[in-house]
Amino acid sequence: MAGDLARVEVPDLLTFLNMGRRSGALLLDRPGQQTSLFFRDGAPIYGKSNKEGLRLSDILVRVGKLQPEQERRIVESHRATDRPIGQVLVAEGVLTREELVSYLKIQTSEVVFDTFRWRAGAFAFYDDVPPPTHAVVLDMDLQNLIMEGVRRLDEEGRLAQVFPDLRWVADLVSSPERVKHSMTLRPEEWQVYFLVDGRRSLTEICQLSGQPSETTTLDVLRRLVEANLVAVAPPRGLGPAGAPAVEGTNLPRTEESLRAGAFHIEFAGATPVPRSEDDSPKIVHPEAVGYTGHALKPLVAHLLLAHGDEEVSIPLTQDSCCLGRHANNDIVVENSRVSAFHARIDRTKDGHLLVDLRSTNGTFLNSRRIARGILKSGDEIRLGPARLRFKLDEASFVAHPRKSADRPAPGRHKPPDR
């Protein structure tokens, strides 16, 4: 069986093979790309493609399990030894065997979803051609697979209209204090909202959100844009991020201002002005909630870094504080063992939550590798060689947020004052 993809869409072709319970290999070809999908009893179980972005290593870079420099080294080892790249990843300690199986199945689904975008090319089906002997097979109902692929296509089309370039920068439109005291948002919307700071690109916000796909985070950003809470625009003359940096245990120059207490701030919101009964609960989505950060006791949170005989305090002044090697983190840890976006500390109603952003070498809380954990005063956080101690103190004053007039206008971006 063979034909032209200009005359038949891939989801219809997969459905036809499923109805006939065909087993074999479907080869799809267009200029610059060849893709193979293997079927068992009408269900696609394995896929591979030569398209950049669909390799296993590409997917691992996107989700933060691999850094680009690691990917180059692992791909070179794979080519030099002719070992399957999955074996190299396990041998290098990047993935466990269980994680490898999971990501290989994700890779197959991504290869299938990519074919849904084809509007031209040729196809041919060969009966009784088995997948490679080392293949990890996908076990998923075809209709569910097709539905997810079509859903992604629809979503990507809408998101591309709102965000034509993921290098664009997102900024807040109005005072975050006003938003916190007047708005109800879903938990994932609050999380993404707190990552918007006028200097991070859309790609960086997607990485910092810790979501499994860019589409999930971009959909949240779309809702924030449509609600006029966030604006996006091309970056214009952005200077250095100015985040405090940590080189192993060496202090950056910016720590002089930290010693002077320039960033000492209390994590306590202002008391909302009483008002008449609010009808929002009758209308808004039941998962939308008000900002709950003010439920925390009025405490000052710090990360303490040992430097010689003294400890230098790095205040946590935001609702989300991001740590990693990239310059657009709030705290920059300049070391090759630290991922570009390594970890995040969120202020929640239960306390300050440490979240690992699928870093390569892990985030450690009191010597134990964690995915997430609530911080207690005195806890030690380790990212690569950097050891930071979390501390809570009773607040002596409340720092007033900047007025909304002090913010750059939407579309005009500059690094925030630090």
C-alpha positions, 0 to 999 in steps of 0.5 A: 500500500502506497500513496500521496499525503496530499490526498490523505491526512495521517490521522485517517491513514492511521485509522485505516490501518487500525481498522484492518489490524495491520502489523508492519512499518509505515514509511513517510517521506518528504524533502528533508525528513523520513519517519517510520511508524511500526504497527502491531495489530493496528496500533502504532507501537514505535516511531523514529524520525531523522527530524531535528527535535524528535531525537531522544536527546532533543526531548531530554534537553527540552525538559531539562534532563540534559544540558546542551553541552552534555547532549553533544558529549553523549551523542558523540559517545553514541556514535563512536561506540554504536551503542543505543543512545538510551544505554549511554544515557543510563551508563552516564547516570542521566536517566534511570532505566525506568525513566528511560522507558518512560521517555522512549514512549514519550518520544514515540508519541512525539514522532506520531504527533509530528506526522499530523502536521504533514500536508505533503509527501509520500507514504508506503506500508510494508506488512510484517516488518517488525520494529528494532529489537531494542525498541520500547513499545508504546501501549495506547489506544489509537483513538486516544492518541489521535485525539491528543495529537489533534488537540495539540495541533489546535492548541499550537495554532492558537498559541502561535497567534498570541506568541509568534516568537518564544524569544519575546519577553513577558512583563506584568501590566499592573501592580502585582500587589493589587492583583494578589489582593483582588484576583482569583487564579488557578494555582498554575496561573499564580505560579506562572504569573510570579515568574513574569518579571520583564526580563525572562523570555517565554522559553525561560518561563516555560523552563522555570515553570517545571511543566512537562511541555511548553504548550501547557505553560504557554496556554497559562500565559495566553490566559494571563495575556487575554486577562490583561495581567501580562503583556509580551513584546520583543526584547529591546536592549535588555542589559545584564540581569543583575541577579546575585551570583554564586561561584562555588563559595565565592561571593559576587561583587553585588553581595556588598549591596546585600550586606547593606540590607538593600533587599531586606524585605518582609514576606507579608502582604498588605491587609486588603481593604474591606468591601461588599460581598463579592460575587466572584465565587458564583462565576469564576472557575471552582479551581480559581483561588485568591492569593494565599501567600499572606497566610504566612506569618510575617517572616523574613526569608533568607538564603545564607551563603558561607563566605570565609568566617561570615555568612552573607544573606541573600533575601528571598524577596519574590513569591518565586525565586529561581536558582540556576546557571542562566543569567535570568535566574534570581540567584545565579550559581555559576558552575557547570554542575548546575543546570541552566534553570535548576530549582525554584523556591515558591512562597505558599500557604504551607511555607516556602517550597523548594522545587527541583526543575528536573535538573541533571545533577539534582537538588538536595535538601539536607543531603537528600535528593528531592523533587520538592519539599517544604523548607524549615529554618536551618535547612541546607540546600545544595545545588552542585558545589553551592551550599545555601542555608534557609533561614526565617526571621521575625520581621521588623518592618514591612517593605512597601512594593513599588507603585504601578507607575514605577513599572515600565509600560507594557512593551518597554522592558528593562531589567528590574531594579535590584 
